[in-house]
Amino acid sequence: MAELSLDAYWRAPPIARTAATVTFGLSVAVHMGMLAGDLFLYDFHYLARIPPQIWRLVTCFLITFPNLGVLFDTFHMYMYMSQLEKGHPRLSRREDLVWYLTFVCGTILILNHLLGFGYGIMTQALLLAMAYTVTQEQRGQTTNYMFINIPSQLVPFAMMAINLFFPGGISVVFLQLQGLAAAHLYLFLTKIWPDVAGGRNWLATPAFIRSAVNGVAPAPQPSAGGRGFDTTSAQSSGASRGPLPDSWRTRGPGHRLG
């Protein structure tokens, strides 16, 4: 059984698998007091220092609610990200998903900074953004949310509404609205504007993202006989490399801490 479970883990979509694993591990460590949460939340003052603590730009999206929130938020992180990675029509390539996450997370951070909300943890905004992006491609379908069947595109709004029943929920909703705005901006620039208005897709995946995710094929090298190196065989044998882990390429509320 352990072998089967481990095999299923490695067969999971690699980006979603990695994000969910880091989210669970980091959240458990922070909420159990093994790591200081202040080291991972978003704080512009620490980013402006020399040297800048740039890891905060990532870790602030990877810390969940405490208690059962660790399980539920990790589950939703994996569920929505794996749906984006496996079945979204505009994110079918891994580099497109990485660029989507970069744009959405960056937009959330910019909105948080400009609006002055001062949230330190952005996980709920990212979850809402991914839910919105997933469900916009499921129009006409229904989803069972909290034991109630609702139109799929209403799931993000149901996620916000349910938070109003908990203490401090309005603060979480304001954070989720930033995720909603970021995801809708991505939808507008990549689908609505090009398809409906006939405009240009301003968010095409940059070349450096493609190179980072897929690796750069080695330049052809002349052989001893003066013939060029066969790049096709090199690519098929896995010769391409990049700065991201091999597992990404080969396997298959915004609350304050303290």
VOBA-1610 file (N, C-alpha, C; in pm, whole numbers, padded with zeros to 5 digits, always signed):
BEGIN
Met+00083-00121+00000Met+00000+00000+00000Met+00086+00126+00000Ala+00195+00123+00079Ala+00284+00239+00083Ala+00346+00264-00053Glu+00384+00153-00123Glu+00442+00169-00255Glu+00341+00226-00353Leu+00215+00179-00343Leu+00111+00231-00431Leu+00088+00378-00405Ser+00088+00418-00280Ser+00065+00558-00246Ser+00179+00644-00296Leu+00302+00597-00281Leu+00417+00673-00328Leu+00416+00683-00479Asp+00376+00575-00546Asp+00368+00578-00691Asp+00262+00678-00738Ala+00148+00680-00669Ala+00044+00777-00704Ala+00092+00919-00682Tyr+00171+00939-00578Tyr+00225+01073-00550Tyr+00313+01120-00665Trp+00403+01034-00712Trp+00494+01074-00818Trp+00423+01086-00953Arg+00309+01021-00968Arg+00234+01033-01093Arg+00144+01155-01095Ala+00132+01224-00984Ala+00049+01345-00978Ala+00113+01456-01061Pro+00033+01552-01110Pro+00090+01664-01185Pro+00203+01730-01106Pro+00322+01745-01164Pro+00439+01783-01085Pro+00433+01920-01020Ile+00380+02020-01089Ile+00376+02153-01029Ile+00277+02156-00913Ala+00159+02098-00935Ala+00059+02093-00827Ala+00110+02009-00711Arg+00176+01899-00741Arg+00231+01812-00637Arg+00334+01886-00552Thr+00423+01957-00618Thr+00527+02030-00545Thr+00468+02141-00461Ala+00375+02218-00518Ala+00314+02329-00445Ala+00238+02280-00323Ala+00162+02171-00339Ala+00084+02118-00226Ala+00176+02063-00118Thr+00283+01997-00157Thr+00376+01941-00059Thr+00443+02051+00022Val+00491+02154-00046Val+00556+02265+00025Val+00455+02338+00113Thr+00334+02357+00062Thr+00231+02425+00141Thr+00202+02348+00270Phe+00184+02219+00259Phe+00155+02138+00377Phe+00272+02139+00475Gly+00392+02115+00426Gly+00508+02109+00514Gly+00537+02241+00582Leu+00533+02350+00506Leu+00561+02481+00564Leu+00454+02522+00663Ser+00328+02495+00631Ser+00218+02533+00719Ser+00224+02457+00851Val+00251+02327+00843Val+00263+02247+00966Val+00377+02299+01052Ala+00491+02328+00990Ala+00606+02376+01065Ala+00578+02510+01132Val+00508+02599+01062Val+00478+02731+01118Val+00375+02721+01230His+00266+02650+01205His+00159+02645+01304His+00195+02561+01427Met+00293+02473+01414Met+00338+02396+01530Met+00454+02464+01602Gly+00495+02579+01552Gly+00600+02655+01619Gly+00741+02608+01587Met+00758+02519+01491Met+00892+02474+01455Met+00967+02579+01374Leu+00895+02663+01303Leu+00952+02774+01229Leu+00879+02901+01266Ala+00950+03013+01267Ala+00889+03142+01298Ala+00811+03191+01176Gly+00681+03211+01193Gly+00598+03253+01081Gly+00637+03388+01025Asp+00694+03475+01108Asp+00732+03608+01061Asp+00838+03603+00952Leu+00907+03492+00940Leu+01011+03481+00839Leu+00955+03460+00699Phe+00827+03427+00689Phe+00771+03385+00560Phe+00659+03474+00509Leu+00606+03562+00591Leu+00496+03646+00544Leu+00547+03761+00459Tyr+00457+03822+00384Tyr+00494+03933+00296Tyr+00510+04060+00377Asp+00624+04122+00365Asp+00650+04251+00430Asp+00746+04328+00340Phe+00699+04437+00283Phe+00779+04512+00186Phe+00909+04564+00245His+00908+04594+00375His+01029+04648+00437His+01144+04548+00431Tyr+01113+04420+00446Tyr+01218+04319+00438Tyr+01263+04298+00294Leu+01176+04324+00199Leu+01215+04313+00059Leu+01304+04429+00016Ala+01289+04543+00083Ala+01367+04661+00048Ala+01504+04663+00115Arg+01529+04570+00204Arg+01658+04564+00272Arg+01765+04505+00180Ile+01890+04522+00224Ile+02004+04462+00155Ile+02068+04361+00248Pro+02069+04232+00216Pro+02009+04172+00096Pro+01858+04156+00114Pro+01783+04163+00005Pro+01637+04149+00016Pro+01596+04006+00046Gln+01494+03990+00127Gln+01443+03857+00161Gln+01337+03816+00058Ile+01386+03785-00061Ile+01296+03766-00175Ile+01212+03640-00163Trp+01250+03547-00074Trp+01169+03426-00061Trp+01028+03457-00012Arg+01011+03572+00051Arg+00879+03610+00102Arg+00778+03626-00012Leu+00825+03660-00132Leu+00735+03675-00246Leu+00667+03543-00282Val+00727+03432-00243Val+00671+03300-00272Val+00604+03240-00149Thr+00674+03245-00035Thr+00623+03176+00084Thr+00494+03235+00138Cys+00467+03362+00108Cys+00343+03422+00157Cys+00220+03360+00092Phe+00240+03284-00016Phe+00129+03215-00083Phe+00119+03068-00043Leu+00202+03026+00053Leu+00212+02883+00084Leu+00183+02851+00230Ile+00121+02942+00302Ile+00088+02918+00443Ile-00064+02920+00457Thr-00118+02816+00514Thr-00262+02797+00521Thr-00320+02851+00651Phe-00453+02840+00663Phe-00519+02860+00791Phe-00468+02754+00889Pro-00476+02777+01018Pro-00434+02676+01116Pro-00536+02564+01130Asn-00500+02464+01212Asn-00588+02352+01245Asn-00633+02278+01119Leu-00765+02260+01103Leu-00814+02188+00986Leu-00787+02263+00856Gly-00762+02393+00867Gly-00729+02471+00749Gly-00606+02419+00677Val-00513+02359+00752Val-00394+02302+00688Val-00434+02196+00587Leu-00528+02110+00625Leu-00572+02004+00534Leu-00658+02058+00421Phe-00756+02140+00456Phe-00849+02189+00354Phe-00779+02279+00252Asp-00696+02370+00300Asp-00629+02461+00207Asp-00528+02388+00120Thr-00457+02291+00179Thr-00364+02211+00098Thr-00439+02131-00008Phe-00554+02076+00030Phe-00635+02001-00066Phe-00680+02091-00181His-00729+02210-00149His-00774+02301-00254His-00657+02350-00339Met-00541+02370-00277Met-00423+02409-00353Met-00393+02304-00460Tyr-00393+02177-00418Tyr-00364+02071-00514Tyr-00477+02055-00616Met-00601+02057-00570Met-00714+02032-00659Met-00720+02134-00772Tyr-00717+02262-00737Tyr-00732+02364-00841Tyr-00607+02374-00929Met-00489+02362-00868Met-00368+02372-00949Met-00353+02252-01042Ser-00392+02134-00997Ser-00384+02017-01085Ser-00484+02027-01199Gln-00600+02084-01175Gln-00697+02104-01283Gln-00643+02203-01386Leu-00575+02306-01339Leu-00512+02400-01432Leu-00402+02331-01511Glu-00324+02249-01442Glu-00208+02185-01506Glu-00249+02078-01606Lys-00359+02009-01580Lys-00397+01896-01665Lys-00498+01930-01773Gly-00591+02023-01744Gly-00702+02035-01837Gly-00742+02174-01882His-00669+02278-01841His-00710+02413-01882His-00663+02439-02025Pro-00752+02489-02112Pro-00716+02504-02254Pro-00603+02602-02281Arg-00584+02702-02195Arg-00477+02800-02219Arg-00355+02776-02131Leu-00360+02672-02050Leu-00247+02644-01961Leu-00201+02499-01976Ser-00210+02447-02097Ser-00178+02306-02119Ser-00029+02278-02106Arg+00055+02378-02129Arg+00199+02361-02114Arg+00242+02411-01977Arg+00344+02348-01921Arg+00387+02383-01786Arg+00437+02526-01779Glu+00505+02571-01884Glu+00554+02709-01881Glu+00439+02809-01878Asp+00325+02774-01939Asp+00208+02862-01934Asp+00152+02870-01793Leu+00150+02757-01722Leu+00101+02757-01584Leu+00195+02835-01494Val+00325+02819-01512Val+00421+02895-01431Val+00403+03045-01455Trp+00383+03084-01580Trp+00362+03225-01612Trp+00230+03275-01554Tyr+00126+03193-01560Tyr-00003+03229-01499Tyr+00014+03255-01349Leu+00080+03163-01280Leu+00100+03179-01136Leu+00184+03303-01106Thr+00285+03327-01187Thr+00369+03446-01167Thr+00288+03573-01183Phe+00206+03578-01289Phe+00126+03699-01313Phe+00022+03719-01204Val-00051+03614-01170Val-00158+03626-01071Val-00101+03663-00934Cys+00002+03593-00891Cys+00061+03624-00760Cys+00121+03764-00758Gly+00186+03802-00867Gly+00242+03937-00874Gly+00134+04044-00868Thr+00023+04021-00937Thr-00088+04117-00935Thr-00148+04128-00796Ile-00162+04015-00728Ile-00215+04016-00591Ile-00125+04098-00500Leu+00006+04079-00511Leu+00100+04154-00427Leu+00095+04303-00457Ile+00083+04338-00584Ile+00075+04479-00621Ile-00053+04542-00567Leu-00165+04473-00582Leu-00291+04524-00528Leu-00285+04539-00377Asn-00228+04441-00311Asn-00216+04446-00165Asn-00133+04565-00121His-00026+04593-00196His+00062+04705-00161His-00004+04839-00192Leu-00065+04850-00309Leu-00124+04978-00349Leu-00248+05013-00268Leu-00329+04913-00234Leu-00451+04939-00160Leu-00427+04954-00010Gly-00308+04919+00035Gly-00272+04940+00174Gly-00339+04847+00273Phe-00383+04729+00227Phe-00448+04636+00320Phe-00348+04576+00419Gly-00225+04557+00376Gly-00123+04507+00466Gly-00133+04360+00500Tyr-00194+04279+00415Tyr-00200+04135+00442Tyr-00059+04076+00431Gly-00029+03984+00522Gly+00101+03920+00520Gly+00101+03784+00454Ile-00015+03720+00449Ile-00027+03587+00389Ile-00136+03592+00283Met-00102+03546+00163Met-00189+03564+00047Met-00250+03433-00004Thr-00239+03327+00073Thr-00283+03196+00024Thr-00428+03196-00020Gln-00515+03258+00057Gln-00658+03257+00023Gln-00685+03331-00107Ala-00608+03434-00135Ala-00624+03506-00261Ala-00585+03418-00379Leu-00477+03343-00364Leu-00433+03254-00472Leu-00533+03142-00495Leu-00585+03084-00387Leu-00685+02977-00401Leu-00809+03027-00474Leu-00854+03147-00438Leu-00972+03204-00504Leu-00944+03231-00651Ala-00824+03282-00680Ala-00788+03310-00819Ala-00787+03183-00903Met-00729+03077-00851Met-00726+02951-00926Met-00865+02893-00943Ala-00948+02902-00838Ala-01085+02853-00849Ala-01161+02928-00957Tyr-01141+03059-00964Tyr-01209+03141-01066Tyr-01163+03099-01206Thr-01033+03083-01225Thr-00981+03046-01356Thr-01030+02909-01399Val-01035+02815-01306Val-01083+02680-01338Val-01231+02682-01375Thr-01312+02746-01293Thr-01457+02738-01312Thr-01507+02821-01429Gln-01431+02919-01474Gln-01473+02995-01592Gln-01475+02908-01717Glu-01400+02798-01714Glu-01401+02704-01827Glu-01504+02594-01807Gln-01583+02602-01701Gln-01683+02499-01671Gln-01825+02554-01675Arg-01845+02660-01749Arg-01979+02717-01761Arg-02075+02615-01821Gly-02195+02610-01764Gly-02293+02512-01805Gly-02289+02384-01722Gln-02185+02371-01639Gln-02175+02254-01551Gln-02215+02293-01409Thr-02238+02193-01327Thr-02271+02217-01186Thr-02164+02154-01098Thr-02146+02211-00981Thr-02047+02163-00885Thr-02113+02149-00749Asn-02080+02043-00678Asn-02130+02025-00542Asn-02037+02097-00447Tyr-02085+02205-00389Tyr-02005+02284-00295Tyr-02079+02290-00162Met-02017+02238-00059Met-02079+02233+00073Met-02214+02162+00067Phe-02217+02049-00009Phe-02335+01963-00021Phe-02450+02030-00098Ile-02421+02137-00170Ile-02523+02205-00250Ile-02474+02212-00394Asn-02557+02175-00488Asn-02522+02185-00629Asn-02545+02327-00678Ile-02440+02389-00729Ile-02449+02525-00781Ile-02379+02529-00916Pro-02411+02629-01000Pro-02336+02645-01125Pro-02187+02661-01096Ser-02106+02596-01174Ser-01962+02592-01146Ser-01899+02730-01138Gln-01944+02823-01223Gln-01881+02955-01224Gln-01912+03036-01099Leu-02005+02987-01015Leu-02038+03058-00891Leu-01956+03009-00772Val-01873+02907-00792Val-01794+02852-00681Val-01707+02958-00614Pro-01634+03043-00688Pro-01551+03143-00619Pro-01633+03236-00530Phe-01752+03271-00572Phe-01836+03360-00492Phe-01892+03287-00370Ala-01918+03157-00385Ala-01959+03077-00270Ala-01846+03066-00169Met-01722+03057-00217Met-01606+03052-00128Met-01596+03179-00046Met-01625+03292-00107Met-01621+03418-00032Met-01738+03427+00065Ala-01856+03385+00021Ala-01975+03396+00106Ala-01961+03311+00231Ile-01902+03193+00220Ile-01892+03104+00336Ile-01803+03164+00443Asn-01707+03245+00404Asn-01617+03306+00503Asn-01688+03409+00590Leu-01798+03463+00542Leu-01872+03563+00620Leu-01935+03504+00744Phe-01942+03372+00752Phe-02001+03307+00870Phe-01898+03281+00980Phe-01773+03319+00955Phe-01668+03294+01054Phe-01613+03427+01105Pro-01561+03428+01228Pro-01502+03551+01282Pro-01387+03600+01193Gly-01387+03730+01167Gly-01284+03787+01082Gly-01301+03755+00935Gly-01417+03701+00899Gly-01437+03659+00762Gly-01436+03771+00662Ile-01480+03889+00701Ile-01484+04002+00607Ile-01343+04039+00563Ser-01246+04023+00654Ser-01107+04049+00617Ser-01058+03949+00513Val-01098+03824+00529Val-01061+03722+00432Val-01124+03751+00297Val-01248+03796+00297Val-01317+03826+00172Val-01246+03938+00096Phe-01201+04042+00167Phe-01128+04149+00100Phe-01000+04096+00035Leu-00934+04002+00102Leu-00815+03942+00043Leu-00852+03858-00079Gln-00959+03781-00068Gln-01002+03698-00181Gln-01042+03783-00301Leu-01096+03901-00275Leu-01132+03990-00385Leu-01009+04031-00467Gln-00895+04040-00401Gln-00772+04070-00475Gln-00737+03954-00569Gly-00756+03832-00521Gly-00734+03716-00608Gly-00832+03712-00723Leu-00958+03748-00695Leu-01059+03752-00801Leu-01022+03854-00907Ala-00977+03972-00864Ala-00938+04077-00958Ala-00819+04032-01043Ala-00721+03968-00980Ala-00603+03922-01054Ala-00640+03817-01158Ala-00724+03722-01119Ala-00764+03615-01212Ala-00849+03670-01326His-00937+03765-01296His-01020+03821-01402His-00936+03905-01498Leu-00836+03974-01446Leu-00746+04050-01534Leu-00674+03955-01629Tyr-00631+03842-01577Tyr-00566+03743-01664Tyr-00664+03693-01770Leu-00787+03663-01729Leu-00889+03616-01823Leu-00915+03721-01930Phe-00924+03846-01890Phe-00953+03953-01985Phe-00841+03968-02088Leu-00717+03966-02041Leu-00604+03992-02129Leu-00570+03873-02219Thr-00608+03752-02178Thr-00572+03634-02257Thr-00687+03575-02336Lys-00811+03608-02300Lys-00925+03548-02370Lys-01025+03651-02417Ile-01077+03732-02325Ile-01184+03825-02363Ile-01134+03927-02464Trp-01023+03991-02436Trp-00972+04095-02526Trp-00930+04036-02661Pro-00854+03929-02667Pro-00817+03875-02799Pro-00935+03813-02875Asp-01021+03737-02806Asp-01125+03661-02875Asp-01248+03745-02907Val-01286+03833-02816Val-01408+03912-02834Val-01379+04043-02904Ala-01277+04114-02858Ala-01246+04245-02915Ala-01146+04239-03029Gly-01090+04121-03053Gly-00994+04108-03162Gly-00860+04171-03133Gly-00830+04191-03007Gly-00703+04253-02970Gly-00591+04152-02958Arg-00479+04203-02912Arg-00359+04120-02898Arg-00355+04056-02760Asn-00302+03935-02753Asn-00280+03870-02625Asn-00154+03929-02562Trp-00173+04012-02462Trp-00061+04082-02400Trp+00011+03996-02297Leu-00038+03877-02272Leu+00022+03794-02168Leu+00074+03662-02224Ala+00125+03665-02346Ala+00188+03545-02399Ala+00307+03508-02311Thr+00328+03379-02293Thr+00436+03333-02205Thr+00571+03380-02257Pro+00648+03453-02175Pro+00779+03503-02219Pro+00877+03390-02249Ala+00973+03420-02334Ala+01071+03319-02374Ala+01155+03272-02256Phe+01186+03362-02163Phe+01272+03321-02051Phe+01199+03224-01959Ile+01065+03234-01952Ile+00989+03136-01874Ile+00993+03000-01943Arg+00976+03000-02075Arg+00983+02874-02149Arg+01120+02808-02133Ser+01225+02889-02138Ser+01360+02834-02123Ser+01382+02780-01983Ala+01331+02851-01881Ala+01351+02808-01743Ala+01280+02677-01714Val+01161+02660-01771Val+01082+02541-01742Val+01127+02422-01826Asn+01148+02444-01954Asn+01179+02334-02044Asn+01328+02311-02064Gly+01410+02409-02030Gly+01553+02398-02054Gly+01587+02445-02193Val+01712+02475-02213Val+01761+02522-02342Val+01840+02411-02408Ala+01802+02376-02529Ala+01873+02269-02601Ala+02016+02314-02629Pro+02114+02225-02618Pro+02253+02262-02645Pro+02273+02299-02791Ala+02364+02390-02814Ala+02393+02432-02951Ala+02461+02319-03027Pro+02435+02307-03158Pro+02497+02201-03236Pro+02649+02211-03232Gln+02716+02100-03213Gln+02861+02095-03211Gln+02910+02013-03330Pro+03008+02065-03403Pro+03059+01988-03518Pro+03131+01863-03472Ser+03112+01755-03544Ser+03181+01629-03513Ser+03318+01629-03578Ala+03392+01524-03552Ala+03528+01516-03606Ala+03526+01514-03758Gly+03421+01461-03816Gly+03413+01455-03961Gly+03354+01579-04022Gly+03330+01683-03942Gly+03278+01808-03993Gly+03129+01812-04004Arg+03060+01705-03961Arg+02914+01703-03970Arg+02855+01758-03842Gly+02742+01825-03854Gly+02678+01888-03739Gly+02623+01785-03642Phe+02611+01828-03519Phe+02557+01743-03412Phe+02407+01724-03431Asp+02358+01605-03411Asp+02216+01574-03429Asp+02140+01616-03305Thr+02075+01733-03311Thr+02003+01785-03194Thr+01877+01707-03167Thr+01823+01639-03268Thr+01700+01563-03246Thr+01722+01450-03148Ser+01834+01378-03167Ser+01862+01267-03076Ser+01893+01317-02938Ala+01956+01435-02928Ala+01988+01490-02795Ala+01862+01526-02721Gln+01766+01585-02792Gln+01642+01625-02726Gln+01563+01504-02684Ser+01558+01400-02771Ser+01479+01283-02737Ser+01539+01205-02622Ser+01671+01221-02600Ser+01735+01149-02490Ser+01735+01227-02362Gly+01667+01343-02361Gly+01656+01419-02238Gly+01775+01508-02213Ala+01844+01557-02319Ala+01963+01637-02299Ala+01933+01777-02256Ser+01810+01826-02277Ser+01779+01963-02239Ser+01780+01977-02088Arg+01825+02093-02047Arg+01834+02118-01904Arg+01786+02259-01874Gly+01754+02283-01749Gly+01711+02414-01704Gly+01728+02425-01556Pro+01705+02542-01498Pro+01728+02563-01356Pro+01623+02503-01266Leu+01509+02456-01319Leu+01405+02401-01233Leu+01433+02254-01205Pro+01378+02199-01096Pro+01403+02058-01061Pro+01358+01963-01170Asp+01429+01849-01180Asp+01394+01750-01282Asp+01253+01699-01265Ser+01203+01692-01140Ser+01069+01638-01116Ser+00962+01722-01181Trp+00992+01850-01206Trp+00893+01937-01272Trp+00882+01903-01419Arg+00989+01842-01475Arg+00988+01819-01618Arg+00963+01673-01654Thr+00989+01582-01559Thr+00982+01442-01595Thr+00871+01367-01526Arg+00815+01419-01423Arg+00707+01354-01353Arg+00585+01443-01354Gly+00548+01290-01447Gly+00423+01332-01482Gly+00313+01399-01455Pro-00602+03261+00516Pro-00671+03377+00465Pro-00582+03478+00488Gly-00574+03474+00425Gly-00497+03596+00440Gly-00506+03643+00580His-00456+03568+00675His-00459+03613+00813His-00318+03644+00855Arg-00304+03718+00960Arg-00172+03754+01010Arg-00127+03651+01112Leu+00000+03621+01111Leu+00055+03532+01211Leu+00094+03612+01332Gly+00081+03549+01450Gly+00122+03617+01572Gly+00009+03692+01635
//
